[in-house]
Amino acid sequence: MNTWLLRLSEFAAGEQVLSGLKAVVLVLVGFVVAKITVRSAEKMMAGHLAVHEKLLVRRAVFYGIFLLFIFSALHQLGFDLGVLLGAAGIFSVAIGFASQTSASNLISGLFLLGERPFAVGDVIKVSEITGEVLAVDLLSVKLRTFDNLYVRIPNETMIKSEVTTLTKFPIRRIDLQLGIAYKEDIGRVRTVLLRLAEVNLLCLEEPKPLFIFKGFGDSSLDIQFSVWARRENFLDLRNSIYEEIKLAFDANGIEIPFPHLSLYAGSVTDPFPVTMVDVQGRTNARGIGTSTSD
Amino acid sequence: MTEAERKHTIPWWGEFAISPDATVVRQVGSLWIGVRRLTREWQIFSRNDETKDLPWTETAEPLPFVVDEEKVLGRHIVGSGQSTVSLSPLLADRPVVTRPVVPFVVQPGQESTVFVSTPIWVRLAVESPSVVLEEIPCQLMSDTWFGPTTMEGEICYASWTSCRLRLEELPLRPHRAVTPVKIKNEADTPLLLEKINLPVPFLAIYSAGDSGLWTQGVTMIRRREDAAVLEISDGAPDMVPEAAFLAGPRKTPDRKTFISKLSALIG
């Protein structure tokens, strides 16, 4: 018992314990210093950076400082950092090969941060996906689609393909594709449409609405009528103007034709045979039909 | 002055006492406003027979306004001690781009004063005027964009003006305020006036009795090809020096002179 106590007290006074204590103190101090530095860094960059950038800097500063203190703690405990670094070097090469895609995503993310084509809150369209940006993280961008689904898009995809930011500019143009019957007077239709745009409050007076005659279509005269609206009113104007066009066309007797085909038997062939069928379904002598009475 | 014009000179603004369960009805141009005081709430009714400000709109006599048959615009819970409602005129909350029905040209070295009118808003408030119940426009104006490109600029209201040059030709309209705009062309080339961007939120309103509502004068000077200066005068305009101050601007400008690109003021 006494020997054991003696050994304990000797051990306690030994250098190893001292180093151990120093290491623990270093780690604790490191933790506290890292936290304080993060707080003051946050205060300094309060207004300058976006939300996700702040998070990034916080994490980088914290782990950077903490790791420094951990390394010196390990040094205190007697570990040879050289060996550690060597092993880490080989390890990182292996990791590097394995994580090519992630590294690419990471670097793409950094470039995106620098370029800032969009920010959190913007609505973007990537290939077929449209949604509101929830977060721009290191490896990916998170979107919420309009039907409330969560989509994660890797940063690599963002860098490689076109990204449309729908909320970049305050006004937006709506292109309305219309078809009118061949018999209609294009000038009159133009007047009706321009007057409609003037009366609609959501439609901007400037830039002026555009009337473009696109060509002679298969079944109709194809027209594009483009009007501008504030971004926030885009959907409201789009719905209201289609309704108003329909009403205005009906009121002015302008026909929007159904697709139709004209059949010709040809100039050198006989005309199409036609059978006259009376109300009761009886046919005349030579035609085909079904009798319902008799 | 015609009977209709005389009726319009009686100010529609001011403080009106309302007894419990009573209704106050006022008419401003084609806009009707009714305020009904009930025990627990105040109800606001309004109807506008001609909302949109278009060049072909003619002011017609509106149909009678029967409060019980109208739509409720708003219901407000205010303190039971309130017994007066104040109606005051207000100008538009955005700059107004006003276009002459027929554009005209100001030759080099010439200046001209045009009288441009913009629709008034009616502000309904209690506690004189610190608690605003509603702000109702007398005429609705279309949105428009004013700026050099579709990427930079601002959303404004679009309005039409006959751009009258003679004071005597100005019709008396209680639902619009007149701004005298002096345009000076100090450059060497003619200036085609197709639209004027009026900084309406910075203007105050003056009442000139029989001559209707006015704002301060605004001067636009074209210095060079693309540079212009906008100056907002102080006080009532020279044409109606006796006009009384009625309401301050929505926004106080930090300066009275704005140096800008010509395209930001006149198009």
Interface residues (C-beta under 8 A of the other chain):
Chain A: F169 P170 I171 E198 V199 N200 L201 L202 C203 L204 E205 E206 P207 W228 A229 R230 N233
Chain B: K52 L54 V97 R99 L140 M141 S142 D143 T144 W145 F146 T150 M151 G153 I155 A158 K195
